[in-house]
Amino acid sequence: MFFCYNLFFFFFFFFFFFFFGIYLFEYNLVFFFEWLFFFFNSFSMSLIFFFDWISCFFMSFVFLISGCVLFYSLGYMKGDLNLIRFYYLVFMFILSMVFFILMPDFVCLLLGWDGLGLVSYCLVIYYQNSVSLYSGLITLLMNRVGDVFLILCLGLFMNFGSFHYIFYINFFNNDFIILVYLVLFASFTKSAQFPFCVWLPSAMAAPTPVSSLVHSSTLVTSGVYLIIRFNYFILFCDTYFLMVISLITMVLSGFAACLENDLKKIIAFSTLSQLGFMFFTLSLGSLTLCFIHLLIHALFKSLLFLCSGIFIHCFLGSQDIRFMGGLVKQCPYVSSAFFVSLICLCGFPFFSGFYSKDFILEFFFLFNYSIFFFFFFFFFVGVTFIYSLRLIYYLFSSNSFFFPYINFCYSFFMNISLLFLYFSCLFVGSFMFWLFEDDFFFVLSFDFKLIPLLFFFFFFLVYDVLSFLYFYFGLIYFYFFSSMWFLSFYSSGFFLNRFFSFCYFSYSLVDSGWMEYFVSGGLVGFFRWLGFFFDSFTLNILKFYFFFFFFFF
């Protein structure tokens, strides 16, 4: 009964924020609620709640997905000994996201930002084994790098006498250029852009409901939301850098998804590719299009993860897609939901993903970028189609090599939670663009309209090229792209070992005390070396006599 009340709470706030967001958008309104609790010598600290259509729509989708994930967890985590702890961690995660979304203040933003990182670490290591601990450690350290960038931003805003960044939009000067790049790098770490993208597939060690929540509307989207909030600052700077980083991320994640065999990691790489797509849209200056794609992506990606969780349950915890197959006949309802979420991911016409993706591709035609950017952008947007077809082939083909070990469990809680997201993926995209129809009106020729469709046929040729590379270059090609260009080695093995060596040195130098380090370690060692040095004079006296004789005479 307690969980049913929680579900009602989440869905109530979904409808409340959704319709409140429509009201704010239609009448172009913004609401501020401020509580001043500290003021000293022109320096003030206050708590502000900021309600506009962006924050309200984002909050509504966070509550919808959180409610579905928690209801799904009743079936997925059934029998778990630490279920209450799991729910408390998820509630803390959602609360951190609320702080991050509604408060345009650097102190509260850092509170929500840091809360997302720390609670995600606790959720990644929920299954207590060495793999989960290793993945959680990488997730924590990468997110702490982003925390450092935001703390530096906090120090910069000390000069302005307030931490409310939203009040300084019209006062742009050279000091804000440093702020913009700090915010950019902070968003790169949280949204796992190149070169901070290693932690995203590693975070798949968490339970599948957590992966659905993290990779759809909370942790990884917080970086994109931060850039949207700082959009007026970003547009004053050169966005070419943001465009290049997003393209590299799309290249890296697209190839990795085509070669990965772990079901959850393939979906994680697709999330990484979509995040690069969102950052590319931000570099074009279309903030509204990026935000709509963020909302629609949150729905079908959470549905994709929840369906994959049921498949993993069916195969008794196995996540290797090579051992799966024949799922259409055994669980048609979940398979249809998985298929709908995949074609939304590909941008198939008249599904939710089509509306945002097609508008972004058409918006790109309005710019005079080189053929290099044009080809690369369309190429790696279309790579989504390749790994989606690969997933469909492995999961829905009639062959199942481990058919006797399949355990089909139909849970009422899982099916109901899928139902809400299923219908959302079908209708939310068209509804959002009916709502925003006055903001987007592109006039393109018939040839430009055909380009996205022609690229779908072109990618069958691309699949042959990938097969050719794999056949002739074998393991080198496979390992290079599946390890994300060796970033997993450099981030985990190379830099992590040196980081811990430096931490041990700092602990010996600072925490153990200067006197203890130098007296017990350095001074004793120096006297020991000095004793050996003088012993060498006494034991090798004849050698030194000959040396001085021939040197001076």
RAMO-V232007 format. One record per residue. N is the residue number from 0. RES is the residue in three letters. PHI is phi in whole degrees, 0 to 359 (999 if undefined). Layout:
{{N	RES	PHI} {N	RES	PHI}}
//
This chain:
{{0	MET	999} {1	PHE	299} {2	PHE	288} {3	CYS	293} {4	TYR	296} {5	ASN	296} {6	LEU	297} {7	PHE	299} {8	PHE	300} {9	PHE	293} {10	PHE	287} {11	PHE	297} {12	PHE	288} {13	PHE	298} {14	PHE	294} {15	PHE	298} {16	PHE	291} {17	PHE	294} {18	PHE	287} {19	PHE	294} {20	GLY	295} {21	ILE	298} {22	TYR	298} {23	LEU	294} {24	PHE	289} {25	GLU	294} {26	TYR	257} {27	ASN	53} {28	LEU	248} {29	VAL	223} {30	PHE	244} {31	PHE	244} {32	PHE	234} {33	GLU	239} {34	TRP	234} {35	LEU	274} {36	PHE	237} {37	PHE	205} {38	PHE	213} {39	PHE	208} {40	ASN	54} {41	SER	68} {42	PHE	252} {43	SER	237} {44	MET	231} {45	SER	215} {46	LEU	253} {47	ILE	240} {48	PHE	252} {49	PHE	245} {50	PHE	244} {51	ASP	228} {52	TRP	293} {53	ILE	292} {54	SER	295} {55	CYS	290} {56	PHE	296} {57	PHE	295} {58	MET	297} {59	SER	296} {60	PHE	288} {61	VAL	298} {62	PHE	291} {63	LEU	297} {64	ILE	291} {65	SER	296} {66	GLY	297} {67	CYS	294} {68	VAL	293} {69	LEU	293} {70	PHE	292} {71	TYR	296} {72	SER	293} {73	LEU	299} {74	GLY	269} {75	TYR	289} {76	MET	263} {77	LYS	298} {78	GLY	89} {79	ASP	288} {80	LEU	288} {81	ASN	247} {82	LEU	296} {83	ILE	296} {84	ARG	299} {85	PHE	300} {86	TYR	293} {87	TYR	297} {88	LEU	295} {89	VAL	294} {90	PHE	297} {91	MET	296} {92	PHE	296} {93	ILE	293} {94	LEU	297} {95	SER	298} {96	MET	292} {97	VAL	296} {98	PHE	302} {99	PHE	293} {100	ILE	280} {101	LEU	269} {102	MET	244} {103	PRO	277} {104	ASP	226} {105	PHE	294} {106	VAL	292} {107	CYS	291} {108	LEU	298} {109	LEU	292} {110	LEU	297} {111	GLY	292} {112	TRP	297} {113	ASP	291} {114	GLY	297} {115	LEU	299} {116	GLY	293} {117	LEU	288} {118	VAL	291} {119	SER	296} {120	TYR	297} {121	CYS	295} {122	LEU	282} {123	VAL	294} {124	ILE	268} {125	TYR	299} {126	TYR	277} {127	GLN	277} {128	ASN	215} {129	SER	293} {130	VAL	294} {131	SER	295} {132	LEU	295} {133	TYR	297} {134	SER	295} {135	GLY	295} {136	LEU	293} {137	ILE	296} {138	THR	299} {139	LEU	295} {140	LEU	292} {141	MET	295} {142	ASN	289} {143	ARG	292} {144	VAL	297} {145	GLY	296} {146	ASP	297} {147	VAL	298} {148	PHE	297} {149	LEU	289} {150	ILE	295} {151	LEU	295} {152	CYS	298} {153	LEU	299} {154	GLY	295} {155	LEU	294} {156	PHE	285} {157	MET	298} {158	ASN	290} {159	PHE	264} {160	GLY	82} {161	SER	202} {162	PHE	258} {163	HIS	273} {164	TYR	293} {165	ILE	289} {166	PHE	276} {167	TYR	248} {168	ILE	294} {169	ASN	270} {170	PHE	244} {171	PHE	285} {172	ASN	216} {173	ASN	295} {174	ASP	297} {175	PHE	283} {176	ILE	296} {177	ILE	298} {178	LEU	299} {179	VAL	298} {180	TYR	289} {181	LEU	295} {182	VAL	294} {183	LEU	300} {184	PHE	291} {185	ALA	296} {186	SER	291} {187	PHE	297} {188	THR	290} {189	LYS	284} {190	SER	265} {191	ALA	59} {192	GLN	275} {193	PHE	302} {194	PRO	260} {195	PHE	257} {196	CYS	263} {197	VAL	289} {198	TRP	289} {199	LEU	294} {200	PRO	292} {201	SER	292} {202	ALA	290} {203	MET	289} {204	ALA	290} {205	ALA	287} {206	PRO	302} {207	THR	300} {208	PRO	301} {209	VAL	294} {210	SER	300} {211	SER	297} {212	LEU	286} {213	VAL	292} {214	HIS	268} {215	SER	247} {216	SER	227} {217	THR	237} {218	LEU	296} {219	VAL	287} {220	THR	276} {221	SER	294} {222	GLY	294} {223	VAL	295} {224	TYR	296} {225	LEU	297} {226	ILE	294} {227	ILE	297} {228	ARG	291} {229	PHE	262} {230	ASN	297} {231	TYR	292} {232	PHE	286} {233	ILE	295} {234	LEU	292} {235	PHE	283} {236	CYS	255} {237	ASP	285} {238	THR	270} {239	TYR	298} {240	PHE	298} {241	LEU	296} {242	MET	294} {243	VAL	294} {244	ILE	298} {245	SER	293} {246	LEU	294} {247	ILE	299} {248	THR	296} {249	MET	294} {250	VAL	297} {251	LEU	299} {252	SER	286} {253	GLY	295} {254	PHE	293} {255	ALA	296} {256	ALA	292} {257	CYS	289} {258	LEU	252} {259	GLU	280} {260	ASN	247} {261	ASP	278} {262	LEU	300} {263	LYS	292} {264	LYS	289} {265	ILE	298} {266	ILE	293} {267	ALA	295} {268	PHE	293} {269	SER	294} {270	THR	298} {271	LEU	298} {272	SER	295} {273	GLN	291} {274	LEU	294} {275	GLY	299} {276	PHE	297} {277	MET	293} {278	PHE	294} {279	PHE	296} {280	THR	297} {281	LEU	296} {282	SER	292} {283	LEU	281} {284	GLY	94} {285	SER	266} {286	LEU	284} {287	THR	292} {288	LEU	298} {289	CYS	297} {290	PHE	293} {291	ILE	295} {292	HIS	295} {293	LEU	299} {294	LEU	292} {295	ILE	293} {296	HIS	298} {297	ALA	300} {298	LEU	289} {299	PHE	285} {300	LYS	285} {301	SER	294} {302	LEU	297} {303	LEU	298} {304	PHE	291} {305	LEU	294} {306	CYS	293} {307	SER	296} {308	GLY	298} {309	ILE	293} {310	PHE	297} {311	ILE	295} {312	HIS	299} {313	CYS	296} {314	PHE	262} {315	LEU	56} {316	GLY	92} {317	SER	284} {318	GLN	247} {319	ASP	279} {320	ILE	290} {321	ARG	289} {322	PHE	264} {323	MET	256} {324	GLY	152} {325	GLY	71} {326	LEU	281} {327	VAL	295} {328	LYS	285} {329	GLN	273} {330	CYS	223} {331	PRO	295} {332	TYR	295} {333	VAL	292} {334	SER	295} {335	SER	293} {336	ALA	295} {337	PHE	296} {338	PHE	294} {339	VAL	297} {340	SER	294} {341	LEU	292} {342	ILE	285} {343	CYS	294} {344	LEU	297} {345	CYS	285} {346	GLY	82} {347	PHE	294} {348	PRO	305} {349	PHE	73} {350	PHE	262} {351	SER	300} {352	GLY	295} {353	PHE	295} {354	TYR	296} {355	SER	283} {356	LYS	295} {357	ASP	296} {358	PHE	293} {359	ILE	292} {360	LEU	296} {361	GLU	291} {362	PHE	295} {363	PHE	294} {364	PHE	295} {365	LEU	283} {366	PHE	254} {367	ASN	262} {368	TYR	274} {369	SER	291} {370	ILE	295} {371	PHE	297} {372	PHE	295} {373	PHE	299} {374	PHE	294} {375	PHE	295} {376	PHE	297} {377	PHE	290} {378	PHE	297} {379	PHE	273} {380	VAL	289} {381	GLY	283} {382	VAL	300} {383	THR	306} {384	PHE	295} {385	ILE	291} {386	TYR	286} {387	SER	290} {388	LEU	297} {389	ARG	297} {390	LEU	296} {391	ILE	298} {392	TYR	296} {393	TYR	288} {394	LEU	274} {395	PHE	251} {396	SER	290} {397	SER	282} {398	ASN	268} {399	SER	224} {400	PHE	287} {401	PHE	237} {402	PHE	301} {403	PRO	295} {404	TYR	262} {405	ILE	284} {406	ASN	237} {407	PHE	277} {408	CYS	242} {409	TYR	257} {410	SER	255} {411	PHE	299} {412	PHE	295} {413	MET	294} {414	ASN	293} {415	ILE	293} {416	SER	294} {417	LEU	293} {418	LEU	297} {419	PHE	299} {420	LEU	289} {421	TYR	300} {422	PHE	290} {423	SER	295} {424	CYS	295} {425	LEU	278} {426	PHE	241} {427	VAL	293} {428	GLY	300} {429	SER	294} {430	PHE	297} {431	MET	297} {432	PHE	276} {433	TRP	291} {434	LEU	289} {435	PHE	256} {436	GLU	295} {437	ASP	283} {438	ASP	271} {439	PHE	235} {440	PHE	214} {441	PHE	251} {442	VAL	250} {443	LEU	235} {444	SER	286} {445	PHE	296} {446	ASP	295} {447	PHE	294} {448	LYS	294} {449	LEU	277} {450	ILE	301} {451	PRO	301} {452	LEU	289} {453	LEU	294} {454	PHE	292} {455	PHE	296} {456	PHE	287} {457	PHE	294} {458	PHE	282} {459	PHE	292} {460	LEU	293} {461	VAL	297} {462	TYR	298} {463	ASP	294} {464	VAL	295} {465	LEU	297} {466	SER	295} {467	PHE	297} {468	LEU	297} {469	TYR	292} {470	PHE	290} {471	TYR	267} {472	PHE	253} {473	GLY	59} {474	LEU	292} {475	ILE	297} {476	TYR	299} {477	PHE	297} {478	TYR	289} {479	PHE	297} {480	PHE	279} {481	SER	288} {482	SER	269} {483	MET	58} {484	TRP	60} {485	PHE	65} {486	LEU	294} {487	SER	297} {488	PHE	290} {489	TYR	292} {490	SER	282} {491	SER	265} {492	GLY	278} {493	PHE	285} {494	PHE	283} {495	LEU	293} {496	ASN	296} {497	ARG	289} {498	PHE	296} {499	PHE	290} {500	SER	296} {501	PHE	294} {502	CYS	297} {503	TYR	294} {504	PHE	296} {505	SER	296} {506	TYR	297} {507	SER	293} {508	LEU	278} {509	VAL	255} {510	ASP	292} {511	SER	280} {512	GLY	99} {513	TRP	297} {514	MET	295} {515	GLU	294} {516	TYR	292} {517	PHE	281} {518	VAL	285} {519	SER	283} {520	GLY	259} {521	GLY	282} {522	LEU	291} {523	VAL	296} {524	GLY	295} {525	PHE	295} {526	PHE	293} {527	ARG	296} {528	TRP	294} {529	LEU	295} {530	GLY	296} {531	PHE	296} {532	PHE	294} {533	PHE	289} {534	ASP	298} {535	SER	294} {536	PHE	292} {537	THR	286} {538	LEU	277} {539	ASN	241} {540	ILE	295} {541	LEU	293} {542	LYS	298} {543	PHE	289} {544	TYR	300} {545	PHE	296} {546	PHE	297} {547	PHE	291} {548	PHE	296} {549	PHE	285} {550	PHE	281} {551	PHE	266} {552	PHE	247}}
//
